[in-house]
């Protein structure tokens, strides 16, 4: 798991911030409304903070990206790899994830579909 691991939140923490039961958070993950990953060997789902706006609602493009990843047969690890791909000039620190957070989902969707 690479996608801002230091900013990944537990199910109960996300539920508290969103004002919903953790059971609903898990249901939202399963429904493709929230993105979560697991560390190797762990059973705990972790929710990267980048997918939430300042109001703790999921960013609008998160569902589109998750739906495209599901349609392309990508699991969480494969999607994580796509999101962390570098973009721009060689050596650039920017990733597809950075574009997504800035509101530009199209490069991410293209990378998923072209994988």
C-alpha positions as a Markdown table, in Angstrom:
| # | Residue | x | y | z |
|---|---|---|---|---|
| 1 | Unk | 0.0 | 0.0 | 0.0 |
| 2 | Unk | 1.5 | 3.3 | -1.1 |
| 3 | Unk | -1.4 | 5.7 | -1.5 |
| 4 | Unk | -0.5 | 8.1 | 1.3 |
| 5 | Unk | -0.3 | 5.4 | 3.8 |
| 6 | Unk | 0.6 | 7.9 | 6.5 |
| 7 | Unk | -2.8 | 9.5 | 5.9 |
| 8 | Unk | -5.0 | 6.4 | 5.9 |
| 9 | Unk | -7.8 | 6.2 | 8.3 |
| 10 | Unk | -9.5 | 3.3 | 10.1 |
| 11 | Unk | -13.1 | 2.4 | 9.4 |
| 12 | Unk | -14.2 | 3.6 | 12.9 |
| 13 | Unk | -12.3 | 6.9 | 12.4 |
| 14 | Unk | -13.9 | 7.5 | 9.0 |
| 15 | Unk | -17.4 | 6.7 | 10.5 |
| 16 | Unk | -16.8 | 9.1 | 13.3 |
| 17 | Unk | -15.7 | 11.9 | 10.9 |
| 18 | Unk | -18.6 | 11.2 | 8.5 |
| 19 | Unk | -21.1 | 10.9 | 11.3 |
| 20 | Unk | -22.1 | 7.4 | 10.3 |
| 21 | Unk | -21.9 | 3.9 | 11.8 |
| 22 | Unk | -18.7 | 2.0 | 10.8 |
| 23 | Unk | -21.0 | -0.7 | 9.3 |
| 24 | Unk | -22.2 | 1.9 | 6.8 |
| 25 | Unk | -18.6 | 2.8 | 6.0 |
| 26 | Unk | -17.9 | -0.8 | 5.1 |
| 27 | Unk | -21.1 | -1.0 | 3.1 |
| 28 | Unk | -20.0 | 2.1 | 1.2 |
| 29 | Unk | -16.6 | 0.5 | 0.5 |
| 30 | Unk | -18.3 | -2.6 | -0.9 |
| 31 | Unk | -20.6 | -0.5 | -3.0 |
| 32 | Unk | -17.7 | 1.3 | -4.6 |
| 33 | Unk | -18.4 | 4.6 | -2.9 |
| 34 | Unk | -15.2 | 4.7 | -0.8 |
| 35 | Unk | -11.7 | 3.5 | -1.6 |
| 36 | Unk | -9.9 | 1.4 | 1.0 |
| 37 | Unk | -6.7 | -0.7 | 1.0 |
| 38 | Unk | -5.2 | -3.3 | 3.3 |
| 39 | Unk | -1.6 | -3.5 | 4.4 |
| 40 | Unk | -0.1 | -6.9 | 3.7 |
| 41 | Unk | -1.1 | -9.4 | 6.3 |
| 42 | Unk | -3.7 | -7.2 | 7.9 |
| 43 | Unk | -7.5 | -7.6 | 8.0 |
| 44 | Unk | -8.1 | -3.9 | 8.6 |
| 45 | Unk | -9.3 | -1.7 | 5.8 |
| 46 | Unk | -7.7 | 1.7 | 5.7 |
| 47 | Unk | -9.3 | 4.7 | 3.9 |
| 48 | Unk | -6.8 | 7.2 | 2.4 |
| 49 | Unk | -7.8 | 10.8 | 3.5 |
| 50 | Unk | -7.3 | 12.2 | 0.0 |
| 51 | Unk | -10.7 | 10.9 | -1.1 |
| 52 | Unk | -12.6 | 13.1 | 1.3 |
| 53 | Unk | -13.3 | 16.8 | 0.9 |
| 54 | Unk | -13.2 | 19.3 | 3.8 |
| 55 | Unk | -16.8 | 18.3 | 4.6 |
| 56 | Unk | -15.9 | 14.6 | 4.9 |
| 57 | Unk | -17.9 | 13.7 | 1.9 |
| 58 | Unk | -16.1 | 11.6 | -0.8 |
| 59 | Unk | -14.7 | 13.6 | -3.6 |
| 60 | Unk | -17.1 | 13.4 | -6.7 |
| 61 | Unk | -14.6 | 11.5 | -8.9 |
| 62 | Unk | -13.8 | 8.8 | -6.4 |
| 63 | Unk | -16.9 | 6.7 | -7.5 |
| 64 | Unk | -16.1 | 7.2 | -11.2 |
| 65 | Unk | -12.5 | 5.9 | -10.6 |
| 66 | Unk | -13.6 | 3.0 | -8.5 |
| 67 | Unk | -16.3 | 2.0 | -11.0 |
| 68 | Unk | -13.7 | 2.1 | -13.8 |
| 69 | Unk | -11.2 | 0.1 | -11.8 |
| 70 | Unk | -13.9 | -2.5 | -11.0 |
| 71 | Unk | -14.9 | -2.7 | -14.7 |
| 72 | Unk | -11.2 | -3.2 | -15.7 |
| 73 | Unk | -10.8 | -6.0 | -13.1 |
| 74 | Unk | -8.4 | -4.1 | -10.9 |
| 75 | Unk | -8.2 | -5.0 | -7.2 |
| 76 | Unk | -7.1 | -2.4 | -4.5 |
| 77 | Unk | -3.4 | -3.2 | -5.0 |
| 78 | Unk | -3.6 | -2.7 | -8.8 |
| 79 | Unk | -5.5 | 0.5 | -8.4 |
| 80 | Unk | -3.0 | 1.8 | -5.8 |
| 81 | Unk | -0.2 | 1.1 | -8.4 |
| 82 | Unk | -2.1 | 3.2 | -11.0 |
| 83 | Unk | -2.8 | 6.0 | -8.6 |
| 84 | Unk | 0.9 | 6.2 | -7.7 |
| 85 | Unk | 2.2 | 6.4 | -11.3 |
| 86 | Unk | 4.3 | 9.4 | -12.0 |
| 87 | Unk | 3.1 | 11.9 | -14.5 |
| 88 | Unk | 4.8 | 14.7 | -16.4 |
| 89 | Unk | 8.5 | 15.1 | -17.0 |
| 90 | Unk | 11.0 | 12.5 | -15.9 |
| 91 | Unk | 11.7 | 12.8 | -12.2 |
| 92 | Unk | 8.5 | 14.7 | -11.5 |
| 93 | Unk | 7.1 | 14.0 | -8.1 |
| 94 | Unk | 3.5 | 14.3 | -9.4 |
| 95 | Unk | 1.3 | 11.3 | -9.5 |
| 96 | Unk | -2.0 | 10.4 | -11.1 |
| 97 | Unk | -3.4 | 10.6 | -7.6 |
| 98 | Unk | -2.4 | 14.3 | -7.4 |
| 99 | Unk | -4.3 | 15.0 | -10.5 |
| 100 | Unk | -7.4 | 13.2 | -9.1 |
| 101 | Unk | -7.2 | 15.2 | -5.9 |
| 102 | Unk | -7.0 | 18.4 | -8.0 |
| 103 | Unk | -10.2 | 17.4 | -9.7 |
| 104 | Unk | -8.8 | 16.0 | -13.0 |
| 105 | Unk | -10.0 | 12.4 | -13.1 |
| 106 | Unk | -9.6 | 11.9 | -16.8 |
| 107 | Unk | -5.9 | 10.9 | -16.8 |
| 108 | Unk | -6.6 | 8.4 | -14.0 |
| 109 | Unk | -9.6 | 7.0 | -15.9 |
| 110 | Unk | -7.5 | 6.7 | -19.1 |
| 111 | Unk | -4.7 | 4.9 | -17.3 |
| 112 | Unk | -7.2 | 2.4 | -15.7 |
| 113 | Unk | -8.8 | 1.7 | -19.1 |
| 114 | Unk | -5.5 | 1.4 | -20.9 |
| 115 | Unk | -3.9 | -0.8 | -18.4 |
